[in-house]
Amino acid sequence: MSSNVVFRKNGGFYSVYGDDCYILYYLFKYRIIDDRVGFPISAYNKVVNVLNENLINHEYNDNVVNYKKKNNYNKFVKLGKKKYNLDFRIKDIISKLDKLNEKDIDKILDYIEEFL
C-alpha cells in the first residue's frame, strides 16, 4: 500500500487511483468512478495546498512531498472510506424511501426524528 497520493495527468485532468480516491473524496467530495477520481488541472494547486495543510504525502512525476513520520495518509484513507461508506448507505436508504408510499415514509421519518 502506497503512502503517497500519486497524481497522473490525463489530458486536461489529473487522476488518482485506489486508496488515494478516498482521501480526495473526504477532503473535496470528488466523485469516485471506477476506482478513480479526476479533477481539472486548474484545481491542482488547491488540492496540493490542502494535502500540505493536512500533512499528506503526495507526488507528481519527480516532485515528491514526504512528511516522513508525520504523514497522515493512512489516517485520511480511513476517514475517507468511512465517509464514503456512510454516504453510500444514506443514498441507498433514500432510493429505498423513494419507492415507499407516503404513509410508510411518514412513519419512518417520525421514527428518525425521535433521534434527532
N, C-alpha and C positions, 0 to 999 in steps of 0.2 A: 504494500500500500504506500503510495507516494505521500509525502507530507508537504507538497507544494501545489498550489493552484497553477496549472500549466495552461497558458493561452496558446491557441493555434489560430492563425489568421486564415480566413476563408473568404476571399473577395473583399467585400465591404464590411465584414463582420469578424469578430473574434469568437471562438468557441472554446468551451471547456467540457470535459467528459468525466463520467464516473462520479466518484465522491465529490469532486470539485463542484459539480452541479448543485449539490445540496447547500454548499456554502453560499453560492450566488443566489440560490432560491431564498435562503434565510435572510441574507443581507439586503437583497434588492427585489425579491418577489419575481425574479425572472422565471419564466415557464420552463419546465423540464420536458423535452420532447425526445423520445428515443435515447435516453441516457446522455443527452446533450443540452447545453444551454448556450445560446448565441446572443450576442449583443452588438450594436453598431460600433464601428471604430471610434466614433465621436464620444462614446461613453467610457472609453478605455481609461482615461485619466481619473474619472470619477471612481471607477471600480478599483483601480490600483490605490487611490488615496484611502478608500475605506478599508481595503485589505491592510494597508500600512497602519492605519489607526487601530486596527484590531490585532496587530502583530501576527499576521498570517503570511507564511512564506508563499512566494509566487515567482513565476519565471515566464519569460518570453524570449525565445532564441537564446542568446548568450547572457541576457540580463537576468540574474538571479538575485532575489532579495531573500536572505536567510536570517531569521531571528534566533537561530540555534535553539537553545533550551526554552526560550520564551515563546516559541512558535505555538500559536493557538489553532493550528489547522484541525487537529483531531477534535478539539472542543467544538469548533464550529460545524464540523461534519455531523457530529452527534446532534447538535441543536437543529441543524438543517433537516436531518432525517426525521427528527421528532416533529418539527413544524410541518413538514411535507405530509407525514402520515396523518396528523391531526386535520390538516386542511382537506386531505383526500377523504377522510371519514365524514367530515362535515358536508362536503359536496355530495357524497353518496347518500347521506341522510336526506339532504334537500331534494335530490332526484326521487327518492322514495316518497317523500311527503307530497311531491307534485302529483303523484299517482293516486293519492287518497282523496276521499270526499271531504267536504268542508267540516262536517260533524266530527269525523275522526281527527282531522288536523286540529280542530279547536280543542279537543280533549288532550291531545299530545302537547299543544302549546301551553295549556293550563298547567299540565304536569311539569313542564320545563320551567315555566315562570315561577313555580314554587321554590325552585332552587336558585333563582337569580336575585 
